[in-house]
């Protein structure tokens, strides 16, 4: 459904159980980064009115989510702070083609895959965490992450043929699945 080629392992849920505070802090960072990604796409493709419009919507939603996570942290007495990032985002971004329009396609598809993985993980958290407030919180974010995924994939199709986008999405999704399978020792939203 979400272009992912793998499911999250039990290893990640164990990281959640052992490091929930750190996962929540990282979640805030992820929302901030997602807003930044959308802003960067506006800057790069300012001549694309549909892309600009859709990115403005995503920026606003991601910043709203960022604020919601910050409030959640504050309510729980968890200090928002810097965390060392896991390699997931950087490694995916290293796959971006350098030449346009393939660069645009890759940037959009990678953003879409990150949103898809977030969506999948929010659904897992919704079901896994025993805290009703957290469960409801992750349920509330699930739909917008799925919508963001589909928006990014649709916009990629404005830069290249459906066939090319589908082929590249499959390639990038395989690489994303490998990163998730390898995992990361740091407890993060995408470790």
C-alpha positions as a printed NumPy array, in Angstrom:
array([[  0.   ,   0.   ,   0.   ],
       [  2.691,   2.519,   0.956],
       [  5.433,   1.406,  -1.469],
       [  7.427,  -0.191,   1.35 ],
       [  9.116,  -3.506,   0.64 ],
       [  9.592,  -4.597,   4.232],
       [  7.935,  -4.496,   7.604],
       [  9.431,  -3.2  ,  10.797],
       [ 11.011,  -5.907,  12.933],
       [ 10.471,  -6.729,  16.57 ],
       [ 13.978,  -5.337,  17.173],
       [ 12.621,  -1.808,  16.679],
       [  9.696,  -2.372,  19.046],
       [ 12.205,  -3.539,  21.643],
       [ 14.125,  -0.278,  21.133],
       [ 10.842,   1.573,  21.678],
       [ 10.139,  -0.332,  24.89 ],
       [ 13.621,   0.354,  26.25 ],
       [ 14.015,   3.963,  25.034],
       [ 10.585,   5.557,  24.603],
       [ 11.74 ,   9.013,  25.746],
       [ 14.513,   9.03 ,  23.141],
       [ 12.112,   7.819,  20.43 ],
       [  9.762,  10.708,  21.291],
       [ 12.599,  13.242,  21.134],
       [ 13.704,  11.835,  17.791],
       [ 10.117,  12.009,  16.559],
       [ 10.152,  15.762,  17.194],
       [ 13.372,  16.065,  15.196],
       [ 11.822,  14.025,  12.365],
       [  8.828,  16.366,  12.126],
       [ 11.176,  19.361,  11.993],
       [ 13.282,  17.705,   9.285],
       [ 10.171,  16.815,   7.276],
       [  9.113,  20.465,   7.28 ],
       [ 12.63 ,  21.427,   6.175],
       [ 12.561,  18.899,   3.341],
       [  9.32 ,  20.359,   2.019],
       [ 10.735,  23.893,   2.273],
       [ 13.847,  22.821,   0.372],
       [ 11.662,  21.355,  -2.381],
       [  9.801,  24.672,  -2.679],
       [ 13.123,  26.47 ,  -3.089],
       [ 14.439,  23.99 ,  -5.629],
       [ 11.294,  23.819,  -7.76 ],
       [  9.737,  27.241,  -7.244],
       [  8.556,  27.242, -10.871],
       [  6.178,  24.329, -10.136],
       [  2.947,  25.842,  -8.726],
       [  1.323,  22.503,  -7.829],
       [  4.449,  21.322,  -6.035],
       [  4.756,  24.645,  -4.204],
       [  1.123,  24.517,  -3.1  ],
       [  1.381,  20.912,  -1.881],
       [  4.66 ,  21.578,  -0.075],
       [  3.144,  24.554,   1.753],
       [  0.408,  22.234,   3.025],
       [  2.991,  19.654,   4.11 ],
       [  5.236,  22.264,   5.773],
       [  2.296,  23.532,   7.821],
       [  1.209,  20.034,   8.835],
       [  4.735,  18.951,   9.746],
       [  5.287,  22.073,  11.853],
       [  1.948,  21.452,  13.572],
       [  3.086,  17.877,  14.294],
       [  6.425,  19.205,  15.565],
       [  4.593,  21.488,  17.97 ],
       [  2.343,  18.616,  19.085],
       [  5.355,  16.419,  19.865],
       [  7.048,  19.267,  21.733],
       [  3.901,  19.695,  23.848],
       [  3.803,  15.962,  24.499],
       [  7.437,  16.034,  25.625],
       [  6.753,  18.968,  27.917],
       [  3.709,  17.26 ,  29.463],
       [  5.856,  14.21 ,  30.195],
       [  8.754,  16.197,  31.626],
       [ 11.081,  15.135,  28.797],
       [ 13.602,  17.779,  27.762],
       [ 13.826,  18.323,  23.996],
       [ 17.493,  18.163,  23.077],
       [ 19.867,  17.323,  20.281],
       [ 20.285,  13.678,  19.45 ],
       [ 22.83 ,  12.018,  17.254],
       [ 21.008,  11.118,  14.057],
       [ 20.892,   7.571,  12.802],
       [ 22.133,   6.968,   9.27 ],
       [ 18.734,   6.281,   7.663],
       [ 17.977,   9.683,   6.112],
       [ 21.546,  10.426,   5.089],
       [ 21.961,   7.02 ,   3.46 ],
       [ 18.722,   7.421,   1.535],
       [ 19.693,  10.911,   0.414],
       [ 23.05 ,   9.587,  -0.791],
       [ 21.064,   7.674,  -3.444],
       [ 19.731,  10.834,  -5.082],
       [ 20.721,  11.217,  -8.722],
       [ 22.7  ,  14.384,  -9.432],
       [ 21.049,  15.184, -12.778],
       [ 17.624,  16.755, -13.251],
       [ 14.871,  15.68 , -13.675],
       [ 15.984,  12.404, -12.064],
       [ 17.163,  14.419,  -9.06 ],
       [ 13.662,  15.815,  -8.531],
       [ 12.115,  12.37 ,  -8.892],
       [ 14.536,  10.865,  -6.365],
       [ 14.105,  13.693,  -3.864],
       [ 10.342,  13.34 ,  -3.98 ],
       [ 10.341,   9.547,  -3.843],
       [ 12.765,   9.418,  -0.931],
       [ 10.651,  11.944,   0.962],
       [  7.657,   9.751,   0.16 ],
       [  9.37 ,   6.601,   1.409],
       [ 10.365,   8.284,   4.661],
       [  6.741,   9.352,   5.126],
       [  5.593,   5.803,   4.355],
       [  7.973,   4.337,   6.944],
       [  6.798,   6.91 ,   9.489],
       [  3.214,   5.987,   8.72 ],
       [  3.951,   2.296,   9.202],
       [  5.751,   2.973,  12.473],
       [  3.02 ,   5.264,  13.799],
       [  0.555,   2.469,  13.156],
       [  2.796,   0.043,  15.059],
       [  3.209,   2.488,  17.932],
       [ -0.543,   3.041,  18.039],
       [ -1.026,  -0.682,  18.538],
       [  2.043,  -1.393,  20.675],
       [  2.302,   1.292,  23.341],
       [  0.259,   0.723,  26.472],
       [ -0.236,   4.435,  27.116],
       [ -3.687,   5.491,  25.787],
       [ -2.556,   9.103,  25.229],
       [  0.359,   7.978,  23.055],
       [ -1.769,   5.441,  21.224],
       [ -4.334,   8.136,  20.354],
       [ -1.572,  10.536,  19.396],
       [ -0.027,   8.125,  16.909],
       [ -3.445,   7.205,  15.531],
       [ -4.014,  10.927,  14.832],
       [ -0.773,  11.217,  12.808],
       [ -1.177,   8.058,  10.738],
       [ -3.471,   9.474,   8.054],
       [ -1.482,  12.616,   7.319],
       [  1.745,  10.629,   6.887],
       [  0.029,   8.348,   4.37 ],
       [ -1.333,  11.381,   2.523],
       [  2.145,  12.946,   2.419],
       [  3.547,   9.727,   0.952],
       [  0.994,   9.709,  -1.857],
       [  1.507,  13.43 ,  -2.518],
       [  5.252,  12.978,  -2.952],
       [  4.811,  10.026,  -5.32 ],
       [  2.179,  11.893,  -7.347],
       [  4.454,  14.921,  -7.661],
       [  7.355,  12.728,  -8.818],
       [  5.131,  11.75 , -11.749],
       [  5.07 ,  15.396, -12.857],
       [  8.821,  15.139, -13.547],
       [  8.964,  11.757, -15.325],
       [  6.823,   9.048, -16.847],
       [  4.738,   6.746, -14.671],
       [  6.923,   3.834, -15.754],
       [ 10.172,   5.585, -14.819],
       [  8.757,   6.688, -11.453],
       [  7.474,   3.195, -10.687],
       [ 10.83 ,   1.625, -11.571],
       [ 12.771,   4.153,  -9.494],
       [ 10.366,   3.841,  -6.584],
       [ 10.918,   0.072,  -6.6  ],
       [ 14.706,   0.55 ,  -6.607],
       [ 14.635,   3.103,  -3.796],
       [ 12.143,   1.048,  -1.78 ],
       [ 14.498,  -1.955,  -1.994],
       [ 17.354,   0.189,  -0.707],
       [ 15.126,   1.564,   2.07 ],
       [ 14.127,  -1.979,   3.072],
       [ 17.813,  -2.941,   3.318],
       [ 18.522,   0.009,   5.605],
       [ 15.604,  -0.945,   7.831],
       [ 16.724,  -4.59 ,   7.875],
       [ 20.249,  -3.559,   8.876],
       [ 18.799,  -1.37 ,  11.6  ],
       [ 20.71 ,   1.046,  13.758],
       [ 21.897,   0.656,  17.342],
       [ 20.532,   4.112,  18.164],
       [ 16.858,   4.06 ,  19.182],
       [ 15.282,   6.337,  16.604],
       [ 12.03 ,   6.595,  14.657],
       [ 13.822,   5.162,  11.639],
       [ 16.446,   2.931,  13.282]])
